[in-house]
């Protein structure tokens, strides 16, 4: 017997090494230079380098390098070795996470062995325990697609899981001989735990509750207190910086919802997170959309059958694991049970709902499965060998099935990544991959090589700064209205917008490439899933028909959806384009054909499809359902607007559910709404319907002609605009007067200012006071009409004619600074300072220019 024990241990260790090598091979085949997860991944890498260079947890990619408070610094601290060897490189950062994943698998194995030894100690009597259950659990975890995915992302989940499992192992392995050593190690780990993930407070509280119930365990209060002190110091640090703390957001949501609403929300969130836990335990669960779906090309091969069956199976697995925890309550089992309960309690009030939040519970649940199964088998089967074999078979069959399914998904994850590496740009042109594959690292390299060091960026993915080495600000273009985007550009002063390319159809308001009257957004880079748009003034104040056609989005979405019908991103994009085309019935039918796939974006868009079809009760049901799903925070504004609209419509008790009749007044309202949203061509079509309608009143016709006149002007058709204005009966309204005066002044000043300076140099500084007033009036009209860029050429010509006129020069300088034309603005303000040395406005402008010319320290 003594000879069998070393042999069996050697075989099990050899099998563990094989598993580790296989997992390392899969993880290595998943490596690439992309960061994938935003904004966390790039932030961790950037802050790690900031800790190395500046010994401070600061945003080195933001002007002024403000302190970083969004996430604790633990993950960046772990990435310091990678930051020292290869700064800003994703691959070495991912290798760091992979090493933690390998350590996690080893810890899981030894933890399982420790639990086995503890459970079998009373009855073993020298017989060596079998290690194959531990190997099976390690194999299941190593092939889990969620685990493989997050082991190859620069995220804190896997290091946090490793740290948590190390803590549980120290608790389970404590003896009289190593009590002091384990206490020191536990204290060190707990001091670091809240710095890695804030949710680590759940394990701290679990250990504290378990320790305080027995005097013999009071020593564990030392690491508990240390962890709480660390978390408290982090909170105090953020409070001193006046940061928006998560706790304030949680309390604000609870206050606004009230007691009953908070309790109902907690129950709904717990159910949602339990569903996420089921998806984590049983990957490819039908009706769900796992996180790794976006990293595949063809979509998910879902398991057969109804989701309820798998939810019950997951509940059974959880029950068996909890039973195992109760059997090992003195070896950390009770801590694990409390950890799960407290985690769900925290997540029930946490504003965000993402499936990855329950991922750290996966190894904890799996660790107690063998103990639970063995204890349950002994209780039910006793000493009957035949019954035990039945139990073992019943456990092995689903495990083998899950192993095959998980391995198949892992192979597809690896295959997709290898296609990305081998095919380069062809991969993006033929496979239309999801936005997660967009290569912002390569785009950053282009920016660093082609732009000046003081260039600034608004970007959809902040990992562009890791190679661009430019100041940037993260902006979700798809959720930013044009007016708000203009405000962000004016506040931050970017020269470039960096977004996903047109294959990610809903990632950017692409019509602005043609229809932006304030800026010219011109593509200067379009490769590997990324488009870089240069931001320049719109000097003409006109629209163009060059970069985006009205139905291009729907056509492209249909092409991608037909080629990849099972891909979630293709389904979401196609449904959204159907809604923009007002094809509501087609959208409803499309979602019905998809079956039971649950995604918050699909559910939200289905609600809007029902609302557009005036089926408000069905729409309300979908919006409420979306409000309880993971990922709802990102689109909460859209969901809440949908709920309010449906409640208002249902409260009106209007039995007539048919679409409202098309009237001139309704068409005018639609035209005005489209104009505000910068959909000028749509506004023009609805305005023409009003003009053509026989029942249109004179006032409605006048407003429609005004829209048509403005549309002619932004097309550069001044004669057509004049004709539309002539058809307006009431020409005394402020809007009509403004447009009429603009046309008059443009015609007049064109003749005055178009004289050639070289032909008549004496014209310098001899513009009459009347003409100077006319210039300033026209500039003011351009600004009111929303085309300030058109005033720049006018002011430049006027300044050449009157270089010593301070009023004209001041307006020119203001517009140059508005458009962040820094060299020109600085020159203009320096001249103004000579005229007025004590002018505070000039000093403030020069200071702003100096701030905008700051260089980042990467």
Secondary structure as GFF3:
##gff-version 3
##sequence-region A 1 858
A	DSSP	alpha_helix	2	29	.	.	.	ID=ss1
A	DSSP	alpha_helix	40	54	.	.	.	ID=ss2
A	DSSP	alpha_helix	74	78	.	.	.	ID=ss3
A	DSSP	alpha_helix	80	85	.	.	.	ID=ss4
A	DSSP	alpha_helix	90	124	.	.	.	ID=ss5
A	DSSP	alpha_helix	132	143	.	.	.	ID=ss6
A	DSSP	alpha_helix	145	151	.	.	.	ID=ss7
A	DSSP	alpha_helix	157	172	.	.	.	ID=ss8
A	DSSP	alpha_helix	179	196	.	.	.	ID=ss9
A	DSSP	three_ten_helix	198	200	.	.	.	ID=ss10
A	DSSP	alpha_helix	201	212	.	.	.	ID=ss11
A	DSSP	three_ten_helix	215	220	.	.	.	ID=ss12
A	DSSP	alpha_helix	221	240	.	.	.	ID=ss13
A	DSSP	alpha_helix	246	281	.	.	.	ID=ss14
A	DSSP	three_ten_helix	291	295	.	.	.	ID=ss15
A	DSSP	alpha_helix	307	327	.	.	.	ID=ss16
A	DSSP	three_ten_helix	329	331	.	.	.	ID=ss17
A	DSSP	alpha_helix	333	347	.	.	.	ID=ss18
A	DSSP	three_ten_helix	355	358	.	.	.	ID=ss19
A	DSSP	alpha_helix	361	367	.	.	.	ID=ss20
A	DSSP	alpha_helix	369	381	.	.	.	ID=ss21
A	DSSP	alpha_helix	385	423	.	.	.	ID=ss22
A	DSSP	alpha_helix	425	431	.	.	.	ID=ss23
A	DSSP	three_ten_helix	435	437	.	.	.	ID=ss24
A	DSSP	alpha_helix	440	450	.	.	.	ID=ss25
A	DSSP	beta_strand	456	459	.	.	.	ID=ss26
A	DSSP	three_ten_helix	462	464	.	.	.	ID=ss27
A	DSSP	alpha_helix	465	468	.	.	.	ID=ss28
A	DSSP	beta_strand	471	474	.	.	.	ID=ss29
A	DSSP	three_ten_helix	477	479	.	.	.	ID=ss30
A	DSSP	alpha_helix	482	492	.	.	.	ID=ss31
A	DSSP	beta_strand	496	500	.	.	.	ID=ss32
A	DSSP	three_ten_helix	505	507	.	.	.	ID=ss33
A	DSSP	alpha_helix	512	515	.	.	.	ID=ss34
A	DSSP	beta_strand	519	527	.	.	.	ID=ss35
A	DSSP	beta_strand	530	537	.	.	.	ID=ss36
A	DSSP	alpha_helix	552	563	.	.	.	ID=ss37
A	DSSP	alpha_helix	568	580	.	.	.	ID=ss38
A	DSSP	alpha_helix	584	594	.	.	.	ID=ss39
A	DSSP	alpha_helix	600	612	.	.	.	ID=ss40
A	DSSP	alpha_helix	616	626	.	.	.	ID=ss41
A	DSSP	three_ten_helix	632	635	.	.	.	ID=ss42
A	DSSP	alpha_helix	636	651	.	.	.	ID=ss43
A	DSSP	alpha_helix	664	676	.	.	.	ID=ss44
A	DSSP	alpha_helix	680	692	.	.	.	ID=ss45
A	DSSP	alpha_helix	698	714	.	.	.	ID=ss46
A	DSSP	alpha_helix	718	726	.	.	.	ID=ss47
A	DSSP	alpha_helix	734	753	.	.	.	ID=ss48
A	DSSP	three_ten_helix	761	763	.	.	.	ID=ss49
A	DSSP	alpha_helix	769	784	.	.	.	ID=ss50
A	DSSP	alpha_helix	789	801	.	.	.	ID=ss51
A	DSSP	alpha_helix	806	818	.	.	.	ID=ss52
A	DSSP	alpha_helix	822	835	.	.	.	ID=ss53
A	DSSP	alpha_helix	840	852	.	.	.	ID=ss54
###
